[in-house]
Amino acid sequence: MSRAGIALGSNLGDRLANLRAACACLREIANAGEPIITAPVYQTEPLLCPPGSPEFLNTVIEIDFTGTAMELLETTRTIEQKLGRAPSAERNAPRVIDIDLLYLGDETIGNDSLTLPHPRIGERRFVLQPLADIRPELILPGQTHDIADLLKNLRSDEPPLVRLTEK
C-alpha cells in the first residue's frame, strides 16, 4: 500500500465536471478506509500547448493504492479513455481529461512509459500549488526540499493561478 499523488487537468467541455468524474473514478480504485485528499481546483493558462488552446482547470488528488506503478498508470489511462480523452498526434493538444502520476510512495522509476516522481513537478506552478495545498511537507524521493519550499522558490513565467473551489 502506497500513497499516490495524481495531477488532473481538463481544458475541453465541462472542465469541472470532468475533474469531478476523474476524482470519482480514482476514489473507486483507492484502498477502502484510507484517506483521500483532494486539492482545490485552479484555473490556469495553457502551458506549452498549441496556440488558441482553452484555459485549464487543474487539481491534485492523493489516494492510497495497492499495486504497482505500471498498474496505476494503466488504470489512469483507462480512466482517461472512459471519460472521453481522444488520442491526438499533436503534443499537449486540448483534452477532456489529463491524468498524470506524480508519485507513488517512495518509488523511483525511469523507463519509456513512466518516470516517478514526475520529472517536472518542481517546474510547474499548476501542479505545485494544489499539491502544496494538501501536502506542503512532502519531500519526494531524490529531493531535499519539501513541496512548500519548491513552490516558494519556483522560478516560472506562468501567470498566477486562479483558485476556483475549496475542494
C-alpha positions as CSV (number, residue, x, y, z in Angstrom):
1,M,0.0,0.0,0.0
2,S,1.4,3.4,-1.0
3,R,0.2,7.0,-1.2
4,A,-0.2,8.1,-4.8
5,G,-0.2,11.7,-5.9
6,I,-2.1,12.3,-9.1
7,A,-2.5,15.5,-11.1
8,L,-5.7,16.2,-13.0
9,G,-6.3,18.7,-15.8
10,S,-9.1,19.5,-18.2
11,N,-9.5,22.2,-20.9
12,L,-12.3,20.9,-23.0
13,G,-16.0,20.5,-22.3
14,D,-17.4,20.9,-18.8
15,R,-14.0,21.1,-17.2
16,L,-15.1,21.0,-13.6
17,A,-17.4,18.0,-14.2
18,N,-14.5,16.3,-16.0
19,L,-12.3,16.7,-12.9
20,R,-15.0,15.5,-10.6
21,A,-15.6,12.4,-12.8
22,A,-11.9,11.6,-12.8
23,C,-11.8,12.0,-9.0
24,A,-14.8,9.7,-8.6
25,C,-13.0,7.1,-10.7
26,L,-9.8,7.4,-8.7
27,R,-11.8,7.0,-5.5
28,E,-13.1,3.7,-6.8
29,I,-9.6,2.3,-7.1
30,A,-8.3,3.7,-3.8
31,N,-7.9,1.4,-0.8
32,A,-11.1,1.4,1.2
33,G,-11.0,3.1,4.6
34,E,-7.8,5.1,3.8
35,P,-7.9,8.9,3.5
36,I,-8.4,10.5,0.1
37,I,-7.2,14.1,-0.1
38,T,-8.3,16.5,-2.9
39,A,-6.8,19.9,-3.5
40,P,-8.7,23.0,-4.6
41,V,-9.3,23.5,-8.3
42,Y,-7.3,26.2,-10.1
43,Q,-7.9,27.8,-13.4
44,T,-4.6,28.1,-15.4
45,E,-3.5,29.3,-18.7
46,P,-2.3,26.6,-21.1
47,L,1.4,25.9,-20.9
48,L,3.3,24.6,-23.9
49,C,0.0,24.0,-25.7
50,P,-0.9,24.8,-29.3
51,P,-2.0,28.4,-30.0
52,G,-5.6,29.1,-29.1
53,S,-5.9,26.3,-26.5
54,P,-8.5,26.9,-23.9
55,E,-7.6,27.5,-20.2
56,F,-7.2,24.5,-17.9
57,L,-8.7,23.6,-14.7
58,N,-6.2,21.7,-12.5
59,T,-6.1,19.9,-9.2
60,V,-4.3,17.1,-7.4
61,I,-5.7,14.1,-5.6
62,E,-3.8,11.7,-3.2
63,I,-5.1,8.2,-2.7
64,D,-3.9,5.0,-1.1
65,F,-3.2,2.4,-3.8
66,T,-2.2,-1.2,-3.7
67,G,-0.5,-2.3,-6.8
68,T,2.5,-1.3,-9.0
69,A,3.1,2.0,-10.6
70,M,2.6,0.4,-14.0
71,E,-0.8,-0.9,-12.9
72,L,-1.8,2.5,-11.7
73,L,-0.6,4.1,-15.0
74,E,-2.6,1.6,-17.0
75,T,-5.7,2.3,-14.8
76,T,-5.4,6.1,-15.2
77,R,-5.1,5.7,-19.0
78,T,-8.2,3.6,-19.0
79,I,-10.0,6.3,-16.9
80,E,-8.9,8.9,-19.4
81,Q,-10.4,6.9,-22.3
82,K,-13.6,6.2,-20.3
83,L,-14.0,9.9,-19.8
84,G,-13.6,10.7,-23.5
85,R,-10.0,11.6,-24.0
86,A,-9.2,11.2,-27.6
87,P,-5.8,10.3,-28.9
88,S,-4.0,13.2,-30.6
89,A,-0.9,13.4,-32.7
90,E,-0.4,17.0,-31.6
91,R,1.6,17.3,-28.3
92,N,-0.3,19.0,-25.5
93,A,-3.4,19.3,-27.6
94,P,-6.6,20.3,-25.7
95,R,-8.2,17.4,-23.9
96,V,-11.2,16.4,-21.9
97,I,-9.0,15.0,-19.1
98,D,-5.3,14.6,-18.4
99,I,-4.2,12.3,-15.6
100,D,-0.5,12.4,-14.6
101,L,1.1,10.2,-11.9
102,L,3.2,12.5,-9.7
103,Y,4.5,9.9,-7.1
104,L,3.8,6.5,-5.6
105,G,5.2,6.3,-2.1
106,D,9.0,6.3,-2.2
107,E,9.2,4.6,-5.6
108,T,11.6,5.9,-8.2
109,I,11.1,4.7,-11.8
110,G,12.6,5.8,-15.0
111,N,11.6,3.9,-18.2
112,D,10.0,4.8,-21.6
113,S,6.5,4.6,-20.1
114,L,6.8,6.3,-16.8
115,T,9.1,8.4,-14.6
116,L,8.4,8.7,-10.9
117,P,8.5,11.1,-9.2
118,H,7.2,13.1,-12.2
119,P,10.3,14.9,-13.5
120,R,8.7,18.3,-13.9
121,I,6.8,18.7,-10.6
122,G,9.2,21.3,-9.4
123,E,8.8,23.4,-12.7
124,R,5.0,23.7,-12.8
125,R,3.0,26.0,-10.6
126,F,-0.2,24.4,-11.8
127,V,1.0,21.2,-10.1
128,L,3.0,22.6,-7.2
129,Q,0.3,24.9,-5.9
130,P,-2.5,22.3,-5.5
131,L,0.0,19.8,-4.2
132,A,1.3,22.3,-1.7
133,D,-2.3,22.8,-0.5
134,I,-2.6,19.2,0.5
135,R,1.0,18.0,1.2
136,P,3.2,21.0,1.8
137,E,5.6,19.0,4.0
138,L,6.1,16.2,1.4
139,I,9.6,15.5,0.3
140,L,9.7,13.5,-2.9
141,P,12.3,10.8,-3.5
142,G,15.5,12.3,-4.8
143,Q,14.6,15.8,-3.4
144,T,15.9,17.7,-0.4
145,H,13.2,20.3,-0.2
146,D,9.6,19.8,0.6
147,I,6.7,20.8,-1.8
148,A,6.1,24.2,0.0
149,D,9.8,25.1,-0.5
150,L,9.7,24.1,-4.1
151,L,6.7,26.3,-4.7
152,K,8.2,29.2,-2.7
153,N,11.4,29.0,-4.8
154,L,9.7,28.3,-8.2
155,R,11.1,30.4,-11.0
156,S,8.4,30.4,-13.6
157,D,6.9,32.8,-16.0
158,E,3.5,31.1,-15.6
159,P,0.7,33.6,-14.9
160,P,-0.8,33.5,-11.4
161,L,-3.3,30.7,-10.8
162,V,-7.0,31.5,-10.1
163,R,-8.4,29.4,-7.3
164,L,-11.9,28.3,-8.2
165,T,-13.0,25.9,-5.4
166,E,-12.0,24.9,-1.9
167,K,-12.1,21.2,-2.8
